[in-house]
């Protein structure tokens, strides 16, 4: 939905009865709940039975005026003043759409709902390449602890990071909104996603190469993330000071608002280059992949951030926060990793600056957070080997996760279930990063297998890459890098390796983790 569509105004009488068709779908479910939350009488319908309703748990307790599952009786049209239809039924001029028009029932579209109802404020949008999900969930955990419950879409199995979900979610009951707003990197896609949410505050975690194809560059992708900067002019923006690409975007877009920066004071582990928005490649003394200290001749130079994490312990789960007034506050995390300290910093700033929480209360809330499913998630043990899955699916994510795991475990096997959204070259980079930081690598996707064979044929990494005896057929489907059969073949091969940890990385590893648990239990 384009933001300009919201300019059209529609008046909705409080005594109106609204019929929502497709209540078991994403938009129908959310719209029906928004209407009830705002005091309207709602009659719902879906072609499936109640037992087969995918998101029925989200509808519990809503007290709809009437519910019709599996059927749509004629009286439905006599009982309602407005109707909400799935977009496909409108676009295809369906019989149902035609019947509602013949009976002069007014049509409500998604843009009407977004225009009639305001979001619960403040609206906090979280974007970036890595860390969005953990930052969002950590911040929500803090909000619940603070008795300021955020709006929740409650659509089981849906991340809530696409389509109309964030905008509709923001109109549900709640004290505020914490919305993960990621995109596939197309121009104006973040504006389209986050604009209708009417954000007050934003967090940019980092920007590293992802979602690239032959028609887009890294800076094209970075500037899509920069659309949040434009949406938050004259508002509040919280950014990773240690990312040269992020900070160059702030400069390029001439951000004029309340800018708050965060960063980490820690030893660098390697030097690499990253692109500044001026087009030059900048050398970065990396703390984690793509972030650290840097200096570009265009004037984009590392400066001390407003909030700094220092005195980080060896397990990377405790640090001292130095606030803008130079006060020191010690924080302990239940999750490990320098990357998670970065994630925590953005959440702490929101809690203190926006929710006006004390540092002691923030400490208590953060200390209760145990992580997000699919992020360094432990599944069990096999022969004294810890088994873990992690959603990491791009070079920066793989680098960050494996470096942290090598800090915690002596010997690590990485099972790669990824086929990169940026093509085979990115698959090769992922493999090379995995070989650099893991002790052994087992390819468990079609592309990872092809790249592994190429490196071995070139005489490289024969002692570190362990090929399964065969790789089942199956190419990438959507963002899913591997089939279930490929994941299991790679995992079973890894079980034969002498190691302390087997970590299966990629979306497929996360999706099929229950099958991995079955393997572990056997």
Kinemage of the C-alpha trace (Angstrom):
@kinemage 1
@onewidth
@group {chain A} dominant
@subgroup {mainchain}
@vectorlist {calphas} color= white
{ca unk a 1} P 0.000 0.000 0.000
{ca unk a 2} L 1.343 3.423 -0.983
{ca unk a 3} L 1.424 6.096 1.733
{ca unk a 4} L -0.426 8.531 -0.563
{ca unk a 5} L -3.440 6.175 -0.572
{ca unk a 6} L -3.927 6.990 3.112
{ca unk a 7} L -4.898 10.543 2.239
{ca unk a 8} L -8.357 9.358 1.209
{ca unk a 9} L -10.727 9.714 4.158
{ca unk a 10} L -13.687 7.504 4.943
{ca unk a 11} L -16.145 7.980 7.802
{ca unk a 12} L -17.156 4.885 9.775
{ca unk a 13} L -20.288 5.167 11.894
{ca unk a 14} L -19.792 3.697 15.381
{ca unk a 15} L -23.100 1.816 15.085
{ca unk a 16} L -22.056 0.171 11.838
{ca unk a 17} L -21.780 -3.597 11.513
{ca unk a 18} L -18.786 -4.748 9.494
{ca unk a 19} L -18.521 -8.095 7.777
{ca unk a 20} L -15.001 -9.468 7.373
{ca unk a 21} L -14.582 -12.174 4.749
{ca unk a 22} L -11.384 -14.235 4.977
{ca unk a 23} L -10.887 -13.937 8.722
{ca unk a 24} L -8.559 -16.939 8.648
{ca unk a 25} L -6.155 -15.062 6.386
{ca unk a 26} L -3.543 -12.579 7.561
{ca unk a 27} L -5.231 -9.289 6.691
{ca unk a 28} L -8.750 -10.478 7.494
{ca unk a 29} L -7.626 -11.700 10.906
{ca unk a 30} L -5.876 -8.434 11.775
{ca unk a 31} L -8.644 -6.174 10.439
{ca unk a 32} L -11.374 -8.051 12.302
{ca unk a 33} L -9.421 -7.694 15.553
{ca unk a 34} L -8.700 -3.995 14.972
{ca unk a 35} L -12.400 -3.314 14.478
{ca unk a 36} L -13.380 -5.156 17.672
{ca unk a 37} L -10.542 -3.445 19.581
{ca unk a 38} L -12.079 -0.116 18.582
{ca unk a 39} L -15.596 -1.048 19.640
{ca unk a 40} L -17.262 -2.082 16.383
{ca unk a 41} L -19.676 -4.954 15.789
{ca unk a 42} L -18.018 -7.482 13.511
{ca unk a 43} L -19.370 -10.544 11.716
{ca unk a 44} L -16.667 -12.839 10.378
{ca unk a 45} L -16.556 -15.481 7.683
{ca unk a 46} L -14.139 -17.834 6.014
{ca unk a 47} L -14.484 -20.663 3.510
{ca unk a 48} L -12.556 -23.026 5.806
{ca unk a 49} L -13.973 -24.596 8.950
{ca unk a 50} L -13.082 -23.185 12.348
{ca unk a 51} L -10.881 -26.227 13.025
{ca unk a 52} L -8.921 -25.531 9.846
{ca unk a 53} L -8.597 -21.798 10.509
{ca unk a 54} L -4.836 -21.155 10.394
{ca unk a 55} L -4.748 -18.245 12.843
{ca unk a 56} L -7.727 -19.159 15.017
{ca unk a 57} L -5.734 -18.771 18.238
{ca unk a 58} L -5.287 -15.060 17.496
{ca unk a 59} L -9.092 -14.688 17.355
{ca unk a 60} L -9.759 -16.155 20.808
{ca unk a 61} L -11.649 -13.878 23.175
{ca unk a 62} L -12.670 -11.333 20.561
{ca unk a 63} L -16.417 -11.876 20.888
{ca unk a 64} L -17.493 -11.370 17.291
{ca unk a 65} L -21.182 -10.642 16.764
{ca unk a 66} L -21.530 -13.730 14.558
{ca unk a 67} L -19.145 -16.241 12.984
{ca unk a 68} L -19.733 -18.167 9.753
{ca unk a 69} L -17.117 -20.815 8.953
{ca unk a 70} L -17.330 -22.993 5.869
{ca unk a 71} L -20.483 -21.237 4.632
{ca unk a 72} L -21.643 -17.738 3.754
{ca unk a 73} L -25.427 -17.563 4.159
{ca unk a 74} L -27.563 -14.926 2.431
{ca unk a 75} L -28.406 -13.302 5.768
{ca unk a 76} L -24.737 -12.264 6.071
{ca unk a 77} L -25.394 -9.581 3.456
{ca unk a 78} L -28.519 -8.393 5.255
{ca unk a 79} L -26.702 -8.001 8.577
{ca unk a 80} L -23.783 -5.790 7.552
{ca unk a 81} L -23.243 -2.167 6.535
{ca unk a 82} L -19.623 -2.548 5.398
{ca unk a 83} L -17.660 -5.451 4.008
{ca unk a 84} L -13.944 -6.310 4.096
{ca unk a 85} L -12.870 -8.642 1.298
{ca unk a 86} L -9.542 -10.268 0.455
{ca unk a 87} L -7.777 -8.206 -2.199
{ca unk a 88} L -7.848 -11.098 -4.691
{ca unk a 89} L -11.664 -11.199 -4.621
{ca unk a 90} L -11.821 -7.494 -5.436
{ca unk a 91} L -9.154 -7.600 -8.142
{ca unk a 92} L -10.793 -10.609 -9.836
{ca unk a 93} L -14.263 -9.036 -9.694
{ca unk a 94} L -15.507 -12.140 -7.917
{ca unk a 95} L -19.157 -13.089 -7.501
{ca unk a 96} L -18.908 -12.202 -3.829
{ca unk a 97} L -17.609 -8.737 -4.654
{ca unk a 98} L -20.314 -8.229 -7.269
{ca unk a 99} L -23.037 -9.350 -4.831
{ca unk a 100} L -21.875 -6.890 -2.164
{ca unk a 101} L -21.893 -4.106 -4.762
{ca unk a 102} L -25.408 -5.010 -5.927
{ca unk a 103} L -26.623 -4.761 -2.344
{ca unk a 104} L -24.895 -1.367 -1.928
{ca unk a 105} L -22.702 -2.629 0.890
{ca unk a 106} L -19.784 -0.257 1.353
{ca unk a 107} L -16.341 -1.726 0.780
{ca unk a 108} L -13.517 -1.274 3.285
{ca unk a 109} L -9.976 -1.810 2.011
{ca unk a 110} L -6.736 -2.059 3.967
{ca unk a 111} L -5.917 1.592 3.246
{ca unk a 112} L -9.293 2.610 4.709
{ca unk a 113} L -8.530 0.792 7.958
{ca unk a 114} L -5.096 2.418 8.151
{ca unk a 115} L -6.618 5.833 7.508
{ca unk a 116} L -9.491 5.514 9.986
{ca unk a 117} L -7.439 4.227 12.919
{ca unk a 118} L -4.254 5.703 14.360
{ca unk a 119} L -1.369 3.528 15.591
{ca unk a 120} L -0.685 3.101 19.275
{ca unk a 121} L 2.142 5.536 19.961
{ca unk a 122} L 5.081 5.606 20.172
{ca unk a 123} L 5.788 3.567 17.050
{ca unk a 124} L 9.316 2.154 17.060
{ca unk a 125} L 10.591 0.667 13.792
{ca unk a 126} L 13.646 -1.584 13.824
{ca unk a 127} L 15.559 -2.131 10.584
{ca unk a 128} L 19.012 -3.277 9.480
{ca unk a 129} L 20.552 -6.366 7.919
{ca unk a 130} L 21.372 -8.332 11.071
{ca unk a 131} L 19.981 -8.204 14.591
{ca unk a 132} L 16.474 -6.915 13.834
{ca unk a 133} L 14.619 -9.867 15.328
{ca unk a 134} L 16.672 -10.061 18.518
{ca unk a 135} L 16.523 -6.284 19.043
{ca unk a 136} L 12.764 -6.254 18.467
{ca unk a 137} L 12.088 -9.140 20.830
{ca unk a 138} L 14.446 -7.849 23.512
{ca unk a 139} L 12.754 -4.464 23.399
{ca unk a 140} L 9.328 -6.076 23.622
{ca unk a 141} L 10.490 -8.037 26.651
{ca unk a 142} L 11.533 -4.769 28.285
{ca unk a 143} L 8.151 -3.227 27.438
{ca unk a 144} L 6.236 -6.049 29.127
{ca unk a 145} L 8.426 -5.711 32.199
{ca unk a 146} L 7.610 -1.992 32.205
{ca unk a 147} L 3.836 -2.681 32.028
{ca unk a 148} L 3.652 -1.072 28.594
{ca unk a 149} L 2.575 -4.064 26.482
{ca unk a 150} L 3.178 -3.603 22.751
{ca unk a 151} L 0.652 -4.403 20.034
{ca unk a 152} L 1.095 -8.028 18.922
{ca unk a 153} L -0.107 -9.621 15.683
{ca unk a 154} L -0.167 -13.108 17.340
{ca unk a 155} L -0.162 -14.822 13.930
{ca unk a 156} L 1.522 -18.101 14.718
{ca unk a 157} L 4.436 -18.851 12.431
{ca unk a 158} L 4.504 -15.356 10.917
{ca unk a 159} L 7.476 -13.113 11.600
{ca unk a 160} L 5.374 -10.023 10.961
{ca unk a 161} L 7.941 -8.398 8.745
{ca unk a 162} L 6.117 -8.209 5.422
{ca unk a 163} L 3.066 -7.017 3.552
{ca unk a 164} L 0.501 -5.092 5.562
{ca unk a 165} L 1.290 -6.858 8.854
{ca unk a 166} L 3.362 -4.103 10.540
{ca unk a 167} L 0.917 -1.338 9.596
{ca unk a 168} L -2.168 -3.320 10.679
{ca unk a 169} L -0.466 -4.625 13.807
{ca unk a 170} L 0.185 -1.044 14.860
{ca unk a 171} L -3.603 -0.403 15.013
{ca unk a 172} L -4.307 -3.230 17.478
{ca unk a 173} L -4.715 -2.688 21.212
{ca unk a 174} L -1.462 -1.928 22.992
{ca unk a 175} L 0.506 0.799 24.722
{ca unk a 176} L 3.061 1.202 21.934
{ca unk a 177} L 4.506 -0.508 18.878
{ca unk a 178} L 7.818 -2.268 18.372
{ca unk a 179} L 7.873 -3.269 14.720
{ca unk a 180} L 10.507 -5.208 12.824
{ca unk a 181} L 10.665 -3.575 9.413
{ca unk a 182} L 12.946 -5.391 6.995
{ca unk a 183} L 12.717 -5.550 3.213
{ca unk a 184} L 14.056 -7.441 0.233
{ca unk a 185} L 16.005 -4.389 -0.853
{ca unk a 186} L 13.781 -2.946 -3.582
{ca unk a 187} L 13.661 0.843 -3.886
{ca unk a 188} L 10.793 2.391 -1.882
{ca unk a 189} L 10.002 -0.976 -0.253
{ca unk a 190} L 10.859 0.211 3.252
{ca unk a 191} L 8.872 3.409 2.732
{ca unk a 192} L 5.913 1.297 1.642
{ca unk a 193} L 6.268 -1.018 4.642
{ca unk a 194} L 7.105 1.444 7.423
{ca unk a 195} L 5.441 4.626 6.166
{ca unk a 196} L 1.856 3.551 7.023
{ca unk a 197} L 3.093 2.645 10.526
{ca unk a 198} L 3.760 6.366 11.099
{ca unk a 199} L 7.001 5.792 13.035
{ca unk a 200} L 8.113 8.092 15.853
{ca unk a 201} L 11.412 6.339 16.572
{ca unk a 202} L 13.735 4.118 14.556
{ca unk a 203} L 16.691 1.831 15.179
{ca unk a 204} L 19.199 0.876 12.476
{ca unk a 205} L 21.215 -2.104 13.705
{ca unk a 206} L 23.730 -2.333 10.853
{ca unk a 207} L 23.889 -2.599 7.063
{ca unk a 208} L 25.815 -5.402 5.388
{ca unk a 209} L 25.441 -6.913 1.882
{ca unk a 210} L 22.240 -8.922 1.467
{ca unk a 211} L 19.320 -9.258 -0.980
{ca unk a 212} L 21.550 -8.280 -3.915
{ca unk a 213} L 21.154 -9.343 -7.551
{ca unk a 214} L 22.741 -8.381 -10.855
{ca unk a 215} L 20.565 -5.280 -11.012
{ca unk a 216} L 21.406 -3.878 -7.566
{ca unk a 217} L 24.506 -2.784 -5.707
{ca unk a 218} L 25.307 -2.690 -2.027
{ca unk a 219} L 24.674 1.057 -1.934
{ca unk a 220} L 21.295 0.558 -3.632
{ca unk a 221} L 20.408 -1.812 -0.813
{ca unk a 222} L 21.833 0.514 1.842
{ca unk a 223} L 19.757 3.419 0.544
{ca unk a 224} L 16.610 1.321 0.891
{ca unk a 225} L 17.450 0.966 4.591
{ca unk a 226} L 18.044 4.726 4.522
{ca unk a 227} L 14.373 5.241 3.696
{ca unk a 228} L 13.722 4.900 7.430
{ca unk a 229} L 16.071 7.846 7.976
{ca unk a 230} L 13.911 9.947 5.656
{ca unk a 231} L 10.699 8.825 7.382
{ca unk a 232} L 12.117 9.963 10.743
{ca unk a 233} L 13.244 13.474 9.823
{ca unk a 234} L 12.556 15.726 12.841
{ca unk a 235} L 11.889 12.647 14.987
{ca unk a 236} L 14.211 10.232 16.821
{ca unk a 237} L 16.721 7.918 15.172
{ca unk a 238} L 19.016 5.511 17.034
{ca unk a 239} L 21.883 4.070 14.998
{ca unk a 240} L 24.980 1.902 15.175
{ca unk a 241} L 27.795 4.450 15.284
{ca unk a 242} L 30.395 1.777 14.421
{ca unk a 243} L 28.947 1.115 10.960
{ca unk a 244} L 30.505 3.437 8.350
{ca unk a 245} L 27.726 2.769 5.845
{ca unk a 246} L 25.010 3.703 8.331
{ca unk a 247} L 26.787 6.873 9.396
{ca unk a 248} L 27.437 7.906 5.794
{ca unk a 249} L 23.709 7.500 5.082
{ca unk a 250} L 22.928 9.896 7.932
{ca unk a 251} L 25.281 12.408 6.332
{ca unk a 252} L 24.049 11.848 2.772
{ca unk a 253} L 20.386 12.247 3.731
{ca unk a 254} L 21.145 15.309 5.882
{ca unk a 255} L 19.212 13.875 8.793
{ca unk a 256} L 17.695 16.619 10.915
{ca unk a 257} L 16.280 15.137 14.080
{ca unk a 258} L 17.181 13.645 17.428
{ca unk a 259} L 20.105 11.399 16.461
{ca unk a 260} L 21.363 9.015 19.174
{ca unk a 261} L 24.383 6.812 18.479
{ca unk a 262} L 25.664 3.661 20.160
{ca unk a 263} L 28.843 1.631 19.822
{ca unk a 264} L 31.328 -0.687 21.467
{ca unk a 265} L 34.839 -0.145 22.772
{ca unk a 266} L 36.556 -3.482 22.203
{ca unk a 267} L 39.600 -4.904 20.503
{ca unk a 268} L 39.367 -5.299 16.738
{ca unk a 269} L 39.769 -8.829 15.391
{ca unk a 270} L 40.574 -8.132 11.746
{ca unk a 271} L 40.698 -5.414 9.124
{ca unk a 272} L 38.307 -5.385 6.205
{ca unk a 273} L 36.758 -2.850 3.848
{ca unk a 274} L 33.221 -1.563 3.556
{ca unk a 275} L 31.596 0.892 1.209
{ca unk a 276} L 30.809 4.444 2.256
{ca unk a 277} L 27.894 6.224 0.582
{ca unk a 278} L 30.430 8.438 -1.185
{ca unk a 279} L 31.310 5.312 -3.163
{ca unk a 280} L 34.766 4.723 -1.669
{ca unk a 281} L 35.825 1.561 0.107
{ca unk a 282} L 36.768 2.330 3.706
{ca unk a 283} L 39.084 0.233 5.855
{ca unk a 284} L 37.349 -0.912 9.034
{ca unk a 285} L 39.084 -2.244 12.131
{ca unk a 286} L 36.302 -4.699 12.757
{ca unk a 287} L 34.815 -5.578 16.124
{ca unk a 288} L 32.276 -7.765 14.346
{ca unk a 289} L 31.685 -8.077 10.593
{ca unk a 290} L 31.353 -4.657 8.994
{ca unk a 291} L 31.527 -2.524 12.144
{ca unk a 292} L 34.370 -1.001 14.078
{ca unk a 293} L 36.561 2.086 13.689
{ca unk a 294} L 36.975 3.715 10.278
{ca unk a 295} L 37.919 6.893 8.437
{ca unk a 296} L 36.896 7.998 4.935
{ca unk a 297} L 38.417 10.952 3.097
{ca unk a 298} L 34.891 12.260 2.435
{ca unk a 299} L 34.678 13.192 6.126
{ca unk a 300} L 32.814 10.124 7.329
{ca unk a 301} L 35.082 9.455 10.309
{ca unk a 302} L 34.525 7.354 13.428
{ca unk a 303} L 33.576 9.458 16.436
{ca unk a 304} L 32.819 8.492 20.000
{ca unk a 305} L 29.153 7.421 20.262
{ca unk a 306} L 26.606 8.794 22.731
{ca unk a 307} L 26.281 5.401 24.443
{ca unk a 308} L 29.291 3.073 24.681
{ca unk a 309} L 29.614 -0.534 25.855
{ca unk a 310} L 33.039 -1.277 27.328
{ca unk a 311} L 34.721 -3.697 29.796
{ca unk a 312} L 33.204 -6.658 27.939
{ca unk a 313} L 33.897 -10.001 29.642
{ca unk a 314} L 35.396 -13.044 27.923
{ca unk a 315} L 32.003 -14.718 27.442
{ca unk a 316} L 30.661 -11.564 25.792
{ca unk a 317} L 27.570 -11.374 27.970
{ca unk a 318} L 28.512 -8.671 30.453
{ca unk a 319} L 29.502 -5.060 29.801
{ca unk a 320} L 29.653 -1.591 31.285
{ca unk a 321} L 27.440 1.013 29.641
{ca unk a 322} L 28.784 4.558 29.606
{ca unk a 323} L 25.849 6.927 29.142
{ca unk a 324} L 25.986 10.434 27.617
{ca unk a 325} L 26.397 11.939 31.092
{ca unk a 326} L 29.423 9.619 31.674
{ca unk a 327} L 27.632 7.488 34.261
{ca unk a 328} L 28.586 3.806 34.283
{ca unk a 329} L 26.025 0.993 34.475
{ca unk a 330} L 26.885 -2.721 34.426
{ca unk a 331} L 24.614 -5.062 32.432
{ca unk a 332} L 24.442 -8.858 32.336
{ca unk a 333} L 22.864 -10.736 29.433
{ca unk a 334} L 21.491 -14.261 29.326
{ca unk a 335} L 22.604 -14.404 25.678
{ca unk a 336} L 26.208 -14.390 24.481
{ca unk a 337} L 27.890 -12.468 21.719
{ca unk a 338} L 29.302 -9.079 20.811
{ca unk a 339} L 26.487 -8.824 18.260
{ca unk a 340} L 23.960 -9.272 21.062
{ca unk a 341} L 25.618 -6.478 23.029
{ca unk a 342} L 25.025 -4.252 19.989
{ca unk a 343} L 21.397 -5.440 19.942
{ca unk a 344} L 21.043 -4.715 23.650
{ca unk a 345} L 22.396 -1.169 23.300
{ca unk a 346} L 19.632 -0.083 20.936
{ca unk a 347} L 17.020 -1.574 23.261
{ca unk a 348} L 18.524 0.078 26.352
{ca unk a 349} L 18.475 3.490 24.674
{ca unk a 350} L 14.797 3.129 23.730
{ca unk a 351} L 13.925 1.987 27.252
{ca unk a 352} L 15.754 4.891 28.880
{ca unk a 353} L 15.120 7.718 26.419
{ca unk a 354} L 11.623 6.864 25.166
{ca unk a 355} L 10.042 4.734 27.912
{ca unk a 356} L 11.845 6.748 30.610
{ca unk a 357} L 12.865 3.637 32.534
{ca unk a 358} L 15.613 3.681 35.137
{ca unk a 359} L 18.784 1.749 34.393
{ca unk a 360} L 18.035 -0.567 37.332
{ca unk a 361} L 14.642 -1.477 35.854
{ca unk a 362} L 16.194 -1.951 32.428
{ca unk a 363} L 18.829 -4.246 33.956
{ca unk a 364} L 16.119 -6.416 35.551
{ca unk a 365} L 14.195 -6.654 32.266
{ca unk a 366} L 17.214 -7.481 30.117
{ca unk a 367} L 18.412 -10.088 32.587
{ca unk a 368} L 15.177 -12.036 32.043
{ca unk a 369} L 15.571 -12.235 28.256
{ca unk a 370} L 16.819 -15.650 27.138
{ca unk a 371} L 16.952 -15.102 23.390
{ca unk a 372} L 14.965 -15.713 20.216
{ca unk a 373} L 14.131 -19.012 18.572
{ca unk a 374} L 16.570 -19.717 15.778
{ca unk a 375} L 19.316 -17.447 17.105
{ca unk a 376} L 22.112 -19.591 18.564
{ca unk a 377} L 19.306 -21.903 19.710
{ca unk a 378} L 20.397 -25.087 21.474
{ca unk a 379} L 18.481 -28.195 20.427
{ca unk a 380} L 20.160 -30.927 22.479
{ca unk a 381} L 23.212 -33.157 22.798
{ca unk a 382} L 24.520 -36.132 20.807
{ca unk a 383} L 27.643 -37.977 21.998
{ca unk a 384} L 28.757 -34.964 24.025
{ca unk a 385} L 28.260 -32.662 21.037
{ca unk a 386} L 26.028 -29.613 21.534
{ca unk a 387} L 23.555 -29.210 18.645
{ca unk a 388} L 22.454 -25.696 17.682
{ca unk a 389} L 20.632 -23.856 14.889
{ca unk a 390} L 21.123 -20.255 13.838
{ca unk a 391} L 19.221 -18.245 11.239
{ca unk a 392} L 22.418 -16.554 9.912
{ca unk a 393} L 22.118 -16.467 6.133
{ca unk a 394} L 24.602 -13.908 4.765
{ca unk a 395} L 28.393 -13.474 5.013
{ca unk a 396} L 28.265 -10.964 7.873
{ca unk a 397} L 25.830 -13.085 9.862
{ca unk a 398} L 27.874 -16.252 9.384
{ca unk a 399} L 31.069 -14.436 10.359
{ca unk a 400} L 29.573 -12.932 13.504
{ca unk a 401} L 27.896 -16.120 14.730
{ca unk a 402} L 30.833 -18.434 14.099
{ca unk a 403} L 33.319 -16.052 15.723
{ca unk a 404} L 31.156 -15.938 18.835
{ca unk a 405} L 30.726 -19.696 18.907
{ca unk a 406} L 34.477 -20.241 18.563
{ca unk a 407} L 34.817 -17.988 21.581
{ca unk a 408} L 32.600 -20.399 23.537
{ca unk a 409} L 33.495 -23.826 22.087
{ca unk a 410} L 36.874 -25.405 21.283
{ca unk a 411} L 35.798 -27.247 18.134
{ca unk a 412} L 32.903 -26.166 15.880
{ca unk a 413} L 31.295 -27.864 12.869
{ca unk a 414} L 29.156 -25.638 10.654
{ca unk a 415} L 26.426 -27.306 8.576
{ca unk a 416} L 25.504 -24.771 5.877
{ca unk a 417} L 21.872 -24.970 4.701
{ca unk a 418} L 22.030 -21.618 2.876
{ca unk a 419} L 21.606 -20.623 -0.751
{ca unk a 420} L 22.199 -16.898 -0.711
{ca unk a 421} L 19.586 -14.441 -1.925
{ca unk a 422} L 22.489 -12.560 -3.547
{ca unk a 423} L 23.570 -15.412 -5.849
{ca unk a 424} L 26.329 -17.979 -6.124
{ca unk a 425} L 29.134 -15.455 -5.500
{ca unk a 426} L 27.645 -14.717 -2.070
{ca unk a 427} L 27.335 -18.475 -1.470
{ca unk a 428} L 31.053 -18.776 -2.092
{ca unk a 429} L 31.751 -15.896 0.297
{ca unk a 430} L 29.570 -17.531 2.962
{ca unk a 431} L 31.500 -20.782 2.536
{ca unk a 432} L 34.857 -19.015 2.726
{ca unk a 433} L 33.814 -17.162 5.886
{ca unk a 434} L 32.597 -20.433 7.414
{ca unk a 435} L 35.899 -22.148 6.603
{ca unk a 436} L 37.772 -19.213 8.135
{ca unk a 437} L 35.974 -19.332 11.489
{ca unk a 438} L 34.673 -22.902 11.938
{ca unk a 439} L 36.922 -25.931 12.394
{ca unk a 440} L 34.940 -27.985 9.887
{ca unk a 441} L 32.247 -27.180 7.337
{ca unk a 442} L 29.611 -29.544 5.944
{ca unk a 443} L 27.625 -28.241 2.928
{ca unk a 444} L 23.912 -29.055 3.180
{ca unk a 445} L 22.394 -27.066 0.325
{ca unk a 446} L 22.761 -27.365 -3.443
{ca unk a 447} L 24.786 -24.149 -3.780
{ca unk a 448} L 26.950 -24.781 -0.724
{ca unk a 449} L 27.743 -28.238 -2.142
{ca unk a 450} L 28.694 -26.810 -5.557
{ca unk a 451} L 30.949 -24.184 -3.970
{ca unk a 452} L 32.563 -26.786 -1.701
{ca unk a 453} L 33.341 -29.092 -4.622
{ca unk a 454} L 34.868 -26.184 -6.532
{ca unk a 455} L 37.185 -25.271 -3.665
{ca unk a 456} L 38.213 -28.872 -3.124
{ca unk a 457} L 38.865 -29.320 -6.876
{ca unk a 458} L 41.120 -26.264 -6.622
{ca unk a 459} L 43.013 -27.971 -3.817
{ca unk a 460} L 41.682 -25.658 -1.115
{ca unk a 461} L 40.446 -26.507 2.397
{ca unk a 462} L 40.448 -30.263 1.870
{ca unk a 463} L 41.118 -30.699 5.583
{ca unk a 464} L 38.213 -28.487 6.645
{ca unk a 465} L 35.379 -29.117 4.162
{ca unk a 466} L 33.626 -32.444 4.694
{ca unk a 467} L 31.463 -33.457 1.753
{ca unk a 468} L 28.494 -35.778 2.245
{ca unk a 469} L 28.701 -38.885 0.056
{ca unk a 470} L 25.824 -37.499 -2.024
{ca unk a 471} L 23.628 -34.405 -2.096
{ca unk a 472} L 19.903 -34.954 -2.729
{ca unk a 473} L 18.384 -33.071 -5.650
{ca unk a 474} L 16.649 -29.794 -4.955
{ca unk a 475} L 17.334 -26.143 -5.681
{ca unk a 476} L 16.489 -23.121 -3.573
{ca unk a 477} L 12.789 -22.357 -3.079
{ca unk a 478} L 12.097 -18.721 -2.246
{ca unk a 479} L 14.393 -17.786 0.633
{ca unk a 480} L 14.728 -21.412 1.730
{ca unk a 481} L 18.232 -22.594 0.862
{ca unk a 482} L 17.926 -26.348 1.305
{ca unk a 483} L 15.380 -29.148 1.299
{ca unk a 484} L 14.674 -31.260 4.360
{ca unk a 485} L 16.559 -34.171 2.805
{ca unk a 486} L 19.630 -31.988 2.185
{ca unk a 487} L 19.586 -30.671 5.751
{ca unk a 488} L 19.378 -34.177 7.191
{ca unk a 489} L 22.158 -35.512 4.960
{ca unk a 490} L 24.459 -32.681 6.071
{ca unk a 491} L 23.534 -33.052 9.721
{ca unk a 492} L 24.088 -36.807 9.755
{ca unk a 493} L 27.495 -36.312 8.168
{ca unk a 494} L 28.411 -33.746 10.830
{ca unk a 495} L 27.491 -36.186 13.612
{ca unk a 496} L 30.502 -38.294 12.598
{ca unk a 497} L 32.924 -35.411 13.179
{ca unk a 498} L 34.769 -35.117 16.488
{ca unk a 499} L 33.710 -31.695 17.790
{ca unk a 500} L 32.157 -29.853 20.726
{ca unk a 501} L 29.438 -28.092 18.734
{ca unk a 502} L 27.456 -28.694 15.557
{ca unk a 503} L 25.715 -25.515 14.399
{ca unk a 504} L 23.331 -25.696 11.453
{ca unk a 505} L 23.023 -22.253 9.851
{ca unk a 506} L 20.385 -20.817 7.525
{ca unk a 507} L 16.631 -20.507 7.227
{ca unk a 508} L 16.240 -24.181 6.310
{ca unk a 509} L 18.020 -25.239 9.499
{ca unk a 510} L 15.557 -23.154 11.486
{ca unk a 511} L 12.501 -24.325 9.547
{ca unk a 512} L 13.399 -27.999 9.888
{ca unk a 513} L 14.690 -27.848 13.457
{ca unk a 514} L 11.946 -30.179 14.730
{ca unk a 515} L 13.262 -32.837 12.345
{ca unk a 516} L 16.745 -32.230 13.731
{ca unk a 517} L 15.362 -32.679 17.241
{ca unk a 518} L 13.872 -36.018 16.138
{ca unk a 519} L 17.315 -37.043 14.876
{ca unk a 520} L 18.869 -36.007 18.183
{ca unk a 521} L 16.304 -37.981 20.175
{ca unk a 522} L 17.012 -41.097 18.128
